[in-house]
Amino acid sequence: MKSLTNVLRAEMRTAARGESKQAVDALRAELQAIRKSIALLERRLLTGIATGVAGAKRGVRAAIGKGADGRRARFSSALMRRHRDSLGMSRKAYARLLGVSSLSIYLWEAGRTKPRRQTVLAWQDIRKKGARELRVLAGVTAPPRAKGKKRAKRTAPRAAVKKRAKRTALRAAVKKRTPRAAKKRARRRTAKRMGRAKAA
């Protein structure tokens, strides 16, 4: 009987071990599948976050400089200077078009400060208009300055020397005509006469 009981117990243990092993294997497989699904979800989440951040950055970049009307307020100091030079306007006349001071135009062209958004939008509208219309608005009647024309060359050195010689000659003639010079000449003449008389 004891041997039969021991055999039954051994069989039960073996069956229990086999069942428990199967259950453990099944649990391990389920756990591995759960881990894989978690890793996949994590990758998708990170990819979605990166895509969302990139999209948000693109949206921010697109929205920079845009207002409620959707217009971009882009400004360039060099472009403002070129536009003013092409119109042939002074800073004062150009400032009248924008309703600001000539000092503001100077600072904007130098790149020291930047105009406000409304001023930039007004400047963009000004650039769309023609040169004649802008000159009329600014009250400038003179034509624009011609580009490429050089200033007249200075007079040659010989001409300068001749002019100086003429000036010195004129100054000398003026000095001779002054009363003081006449008195000096009279004294010299009298001295000469007295010297001649003594010699005689």
Rosetta blueprint (number, residue, H / E / L):
1 M L
2 K H
3 S H
4 L H
5 T H
6 N H
7 V H
8 L H
9 R H
10 A H
11 E H
12 M H
13 R H
14 T H
15 A H
16 A H
17 R H
18 G H
19 E H
20 S H
21 K H
22 Q H
23 A H
24 V H
25 D H
26 A H
27 L H
28 R H
29 A H
30 E H
31 L H
32 Q H
33 A H
34 I H
35 R H
36 K H
37 S H
38 I H
39 A H
40 L H
41 L H
42 E H
43 R H
44 R H
45 L H
46 L H
47 T H
48 G H
49 I H
50 A H
51 T H
52 G H
53 V H
54 A H
55 G H
56 A H
57 K H
58 R H
59 G H
60 V H
61 R H
62 A H
63 A H
64 I L
65 G L
66 K E
67 G L
68 A L
69 D L
70 G L
71 R L
72 R E
73 A L
74 R L
75 F L
76 S L
77 S H
78 A H
79 L H
80 M H
81 R H
82 R H
83 H H
84 R H
85 D H
86 S H
87 L H
88 G L
89 M L
90 S L
91 R H
92 K H
93 A H
94 Y H
95 A H
96 R H
97 L H
98 L H
99 G L
100 V L
101 S L
102 S H
103 L H
104 S H
105 I H
106 Y H
107 L H
108 W H
109 E H
110 A H
111 G L
112 R L
113 T L
114 K L
115 P L
116 R L
117 R H
118 Q H
119 T H
120 V H
121 L H
122 A H
123 W H
124 Q H
125 D H
126 I H
127 R H
128 K L
129 K L
130 G L
131 A H
132 R H
133 E H
134 L H
135 R H
136 V H
137 L H
138 A H
139 G L
140 V L
141 T L
142 A L
143 P L
144 P L
145 R L
146 A L
147 K L
148 G L
149 K L
150 K L
151 R L
152 A L
153 K L
154 R L
155 T L
156 A L
157 P H
158 R H
159 A H
160 A H
161 V H
162 K H
163 K H
164 R H
165 A H
166 K H
167 R H
168 T H
169 A H
170 L H
171 R H
172 A H
173 A H
174 V H
175 K H
176 K H
177 R H
178 T L
179 P H
180 R H
181 A H
182 A H
183 K H
184 K H
185 R H
186 A H
187 R H
188 R H
189 R H
190 T H
191 A H
192 K H
193 R H
194 M H
195 G H
196 R H
197 A H
198 K H
199 A H
200 A L
